[in-house]
């Protein structure tokens, strides 16, 4: 005999105290009662009979008092144990005397309802979690749409909470873990007037340049795995319909109004979110026997007010984008500026060095190629081969040439500047005096080698080129830095861009 009493259904399943009045408490039970007290639990009134259209004995999955009006509350009901998968959700504005449907069935909401919640800022922004996903209404329950952003699955949503400080929506699912929708302020901006526009940029909160951090510890088989917090700047925009014809371009303009970066945007209808890394591309470094991991990341741009410019066909939209320091930072904005300027100086030195190595290799390889076309006993062949070897010696003063990476212990100017760049770029506070002095010293050392290269080529090419022309071979020339820059992009120190995600 089953004597667990599990089928008796006499449990309080949901309790909600009014944030506006501590004497007012709502209670929902699993056998279909909606009770309210307005005198601190001295007396109770069952108001479930006032909900028109709700079958009897429906499980109260959620009862939620409004944050804005003590007479208002929301309730959702679950009848799947009766074989009824229909969602039921209601609202009262008079302490439960009358209830109105939240129109979930009329709007095609699928799945029996687990939770209904009101936004912490906008009373017209409602969230409904059902067995088949998350549904959102921006007009107090008159219309609903399923949330599909960030590849959120059609999974059972058991609870939702709005973080009061971050304005993030925290979602508890059944079987797919915890999800967080970062910054739902764009949802709050979806007024009827805004949604009537063909497109618009939506202003959001300042983008925090979070301090990079990591850590680790020994774990057993209970290891937690989850995505890290997004550290990019959000660019939110709305489109009434899918963008079909022409490009949709999103540009970032600096405080001086000049173009800083271009990011990819989605062409989907509805709310869209593009992201910007706030970071420069990694500097170009000359190839060598080992990778230069210390220079694998570009500096992060300075905090300040930037401008987002979205071009959609012949329409242009703009909005400010504010970047701020991490509130945990112990350094000042001036410290950050000094760090950025020194990192960019080293960045420029790495790219200047890359040009120099390309120029050296171009002449070296050109000399060797022309020598190979001459007779073995030709004196010009011998001179070209020696010239090529001399150029290779100059190159070896700039970059490490021994295979084996750091195990060889070989360091040249490339490795020293790269290591210093990595140290400065790795901490966004004020750089040390030693780092500033070391930057100057390495800069002079690099220029000395480049000067030796120019002296050698000026001397040798003046004699070699006429001899090559007599042999009907092409004269050699040194690649200019402007040519190298044109080959690698007009501005090699551009930010690293970002990506896009869409929230239909």
N, C-alpha and C positions, 0 to 999 in steps of 0.2 A: 504494500500500500504506500502511495506517495504521501508522506506526512510532512513535507518541507514547508507547506503553507505558502509556497511561492506564488500560487495563483490567487491569493486573497486580495492582492493589490490594495493595501491600506497604508502606503508609504508616502511621506512628503518628499516629492522629487525635486522641487525648485522653490527657492525662497529669495525674495528680493525686498530689501529695505529701501524706502524712498530716500534718495540723496537730498531731497528738499525738505523732508519732514521725518525725523527719526521715530515718530509715533505711528507712522504708516508703513505697514508691512503687507506684502503680497505672498501668498503661498499657493503652489500648485501640487496636486497629488497624482499618483499613478492610477487612481480609479476615477478620475474625471472631475475633481472639485477645484474650483478657483475661489480661494478665500481671501478676504481683506479685513484688516483691522486698522482703525484710524485712532485708536486710543492706547497704543502700546501693548496690544494683545489682551486687553481686558474683555473685549467683545469681538466676535468675528461674524462676518456675513459671507455666505456662499453666493457668488454672483454668476456662476457658470450657466445658470438657467437663462440669463439675459443674452447669451450669445446665440443669435439666430443662425440656423443652418448647421450647427455643430451637433453631430450624433452624440448620444448619451455615453457616459463612461469612457470618454476619450482621454488617453494619457496626456497629462500636461508636461510636455517636454521642456518648456521654458516659460517662466513668468518674469518679466523685466520691467521695473519701475523706470519712468522717464527721468532723465537728468535735468530736464528743463521745466517740468510742470508736475506737481505732485498728484494731480488728478489723472494723469496719463500713464498708461502701462501697455505693454505688449505681451501677447501670449501665443505660443505655438503648441500644436497638438499632434500626437503620433498615434495612428490607428493601424499600423501595419500588422499587429497581432490579430486583428480582425480580418486580415486579408485586404485591407483598404490602404493603398499606397498613395492616396491623395494628400497633398500638403494642406494644412490648415493653419492660418495665421490671422490674428485679429488685433485691434487696437481700441482702447477706451480712452476717453478724455473727460469722463465724469465719475471716476472712482468705481467703474464697473457697472454702472446703471444701464448703459447702452454700449454696444460694441459694433464696430464696423470691420468688414473684411478687408484685408490688405491686398486683395485682388491677385493672390498668387496663382490660383487656378486659372483665372482669366488670362494671365500673361504667360501661360505655358511652363510654369515652374515644375520641374520634375523631381520626384522623390518625396517621401514623407519627411516632415519638418523636424529637425532636431533643436534648432536654436534661432531666435530672432533677437537682434541687437540694434540699438540706436547709437549713432555716432556721438562722440564726446563734444563736438563743436557745432555740427549742423543737424538740427532735429529732423530734417527732411531726408537725411542720408541713413538708410537702413540696410542691414545685412541679414540674410537668411541662409542658414546652413541646412541642407537637406541630405538625404541619403545619396544624392547624385551630384553634389557640388555646392558651390557658393554662388548666391544670387544677390544682386545689389539693386537698390532703388534710390534714385536721387530726388524723387518727388513725393516722399512720404508714403510710398506703397501703391501709388497709382500705376506705375510701370516698373517692371523688373527685367534685368538682363543677367545672364550667367557670366561670371568672371572666368576668363580664359587666359589671362596674361601670365607670362613666365611659365607657360606650359603647365599651369595648374590643372590637375586631373579631375575628372568627374567622379570624385571620391566622397565618401560620407564625411560631412563637416559637423563635428559634435559640439564645438564651442568656438566663439570668437571674442577677442578682447582688443580694445583700442588702447595702445600705450599712451598715457596722458602726456608724456614729455616729448616723445619722438614722433607721435602721430603715425605710428606703424600699426598695421592690422595683424594681430597674431591669431593664427588659425590652428585649431586642434582637429586633426583628421583621425579617422579610424582606419589604421593600416598603412598610412603614408606619412606618419610622423607630424612634426610641427612645421608650419610654414609661416613666413613673415612677408607681408607686402610692405615694402619700405615707403613711408611717407604717402599717405592717402590724401594729402591736401588737393591734388588734382581732381579727385572725386568730389570734394567739397566745392570745387569751382564749377562743376557742371550744372549751372543754372539753366533754365529754359532759354534765356537770352543768349547765353554762350553757345548752347547746342543748336541754336538757329543759324549760327554763322557757318560759312563753308569751311573755315579753318581758323585756328588761332593758337598762339603760344600761351601756355599757362604758367604764371609765376609760381615759384615754389620757395621753400625755405633755403637759407644759405647752404652751400655745399662745403662740408667740413673736410679739410685736408688731414685726415686721420694719420696719426703717427704710425709708421710701419712697425709691427711687432710680431713676434712668433715665440713659441715655446714648445716644450715637449716633456713627456714623462712616461715612465714605464706603465703600460696598461696590459690587462689580461684580455680575455675574449669579450669584455664588455666595452670595447672601444667605441666612442661616439664618432660618427662621421656626418658632417654637414657642411653646407656651403658657408664660406666666410662672409662677413658683412661687405656689401658693395662699397668700394672706396672711390667710385667715380662720381662725377657731377651728373645730376639728372637734368634732362631737358625734356619737359613734358609738353605735348601739344595735342590738339583735338582736330579731327577731320570729320565733317558730316558724312562724306562718302569717300570711297577708296580713290586715291590719286591714280589716274590712268595715263594721262597724256603729259609728256615732258618730264623733266627732272624735278625732283624734290630735294632742294639743297639746303643744308643747315651749316652755317658758318659761325665761328667764334671770333669776335673782334675784341682786341685788347683795350685797356683803359685809354690808350692813345687813338683808338678808332681804327687801327691797322689790323688786317687779317692775321689771326693767330693760328687757326686750324679749321678744318672742315671735317664734320662727322657724318656718319651714315644715318639716314632716317628711314623709318618704315613708311610704306604707302598705304597701310591698312586704315580702314575707317575706324572711328571711335577714338579712344584715348591711346596715345602712343608715347613711348618713353625712349628717347635716345640717351646715350651716355657719352661723357667726355672724360678721358683719362686724367686731364689736368697735367699731363706729363709730356715732356719732349721725347722725340725719338732718340734711341740710343745713338751715340756718336759713331761716325765711321772711323774704324781703326784699320791700320795697314795689316795685311796678312803676314803671318809669321809661323814659326814652328809649333806654336801652341795658341790656344784660344785665350782671349783677354776677358775673363769673366767679370773683372771689376768694372769694366766699361760696358756692361750688357744692358744698362738701363739709363734713360735720359733723366735730367733733372725735372723736378716738379715746378710748374709755373708759380709765380708769386701770388699770394692772396691779393684780392682787390675786386673791383666791380668790372666785369666784362659784359659784352653784349652778345646775345644770341640773335642771329639774323636768319630767318627761314624764307626761302624763295620758293613759291609754289606757283608755277606758271608765270603769269605777269603780276602776281600779288606778292608783296613783301611784308613780313611780320617781324617785329623785334621785341625783345624783352631783356631786362637786366639779369645778369647771373653773378651772384656774389660768392666769392671764395673766401673762406675764413680759416684761421689756424685752428688746430685741434685745441679745445679748451684745456686739455691736460699738458699742453706744451709749457715748458718752463723758460723758454726763450722769447724774445720780443720780435716784433715785425721787422725792426731794423737788423737784428741778428739774422733773421731769415733772409733779408735782402743781401746782406754781406755774403752769406753762404751761397745764395743763388748766383751772385756775380762771380764769385771765385770758381764755382762749378762750371759756369759758362765759359770762363777764361780757359780752364783746363779742357773743356769740351772743344773750344776753338783750336787749342794746341793739338789735340788729337786729330782733328780734321786737317789742320795745316800739315801735320806730320804725314797723314795719309796721302795728301797731294804730293809731298816731297818724295815719298817712297814710290808712288806711281810714276813720277817724273824720272827718278833714278832707274826704275825697272824698265821704263819705256826706252831710254837711251841704251841701257845695258843690253837688253834683248835685241834692239835694233842693230847694235854693233856686232853682236854674235851672229845674227841672221845674215848680215852682209858679208861677214868673214867667211861663212860657210859657202858662199857663192864664188869665192876666189880660189885660185890655185894654191896648193899647200905651201909652195915656196915663195909665194907672192909676199913681199915685205909689207904691203898694205894689210894683208890678212893677219900677219903677226901683230901689227900695231893695233888693229881692231880688237883682236883677242885680248891683248894686254889692257886696252881701254875698258873692255867689258869686265875684266877681272878687277880693275881699279874701282869701277862703279859698284861692283858687288861688295868690295871691302867697305865702301862708304855706306851701303845699305846695311851691312852687318853692324855698323855703329848705332843704327837706329832700332833695328828689330833683332830679337833672338832668333838664331838659325839652327840650334841643336834640337833634334827631336827628343821628346820625353817630357815636355812641359816643365812644371816647377821642379821635377826631380833633378833636372840638370843643374839647377842653381844659376843658370844663365839669365842675366838681366841686362837689358839695354834701355835706351831712352823710352821706347814704347812701353815697356813693362813698368818703368818707374812712374811715368806720367799716368798710365792707366791705373796703377795702384793708388796713387795720390788722388786721382779723380774719384775712384770708388770710395775712398775714405771721406772725402768732402761731401760727396753726393749721398753717402749713407747716413749722415746726421745733418738735420736741417737747422741746427742752431749755429751760433757764431763760430766760424772756423778758427783754429789756433794760429797764433803768430808764426809758428814753425811751418804750418801748411802754406801760409802766404809767402813766406821767404823761400820755401822749397819750390813753389810754383815759378817764382822769378828765376831761380837758379836753373831749373830744368828747361825753362824757355830759352835762356841764353845758350845752354848746352845744345839744344836742338838747332838753334840758328847758326851756331858754329859749324855744325855738320852740313847744313844746307849751304852755307857760304863756301865750304870746301867743295861741295858738289858743283856749285856755279862756277868757281874758279877753274875746276878741272874741265868742265864742258866748254867754257868760253875758250880755253886754250886749245883743247884737242879738236873741237868741231871746226875751228877756224882753219886747221890744217887738213883734217880728214875729209871734209865735205868736197873741196875742190878735187881731191884725189878720187873720191867716189864717183863724182860726175864724169871724170875722164874714163872711168871704167863702165860708164853708163848705168851706174847704180844710184838709187835715190839718196839725196842728202838727208842727214839726220837733223832733228830739231828737238828742243826741250819743250815738253808740255807746259803750258802756262797754267797758273792757278785758276784764272777765270774760266779757261776751257774745262778744267777738272770740275769746277763747281757747276758749270752748265751740264756736264755729263751726269752729275750726281744729284741734280735738282737745283733749282734757283736758290733755295734756302735749305741746306742740309740739317739745320738745327730747328726743325719744325716739331710741334707736339705730336704725340703718338696717336691722336685721334680717339675714336671710341666706337661703340656699336649701337645697335637699336633693338628694342623689343616692343611688341605691340600688345595693347590691352583692348581687345574688341569689346 
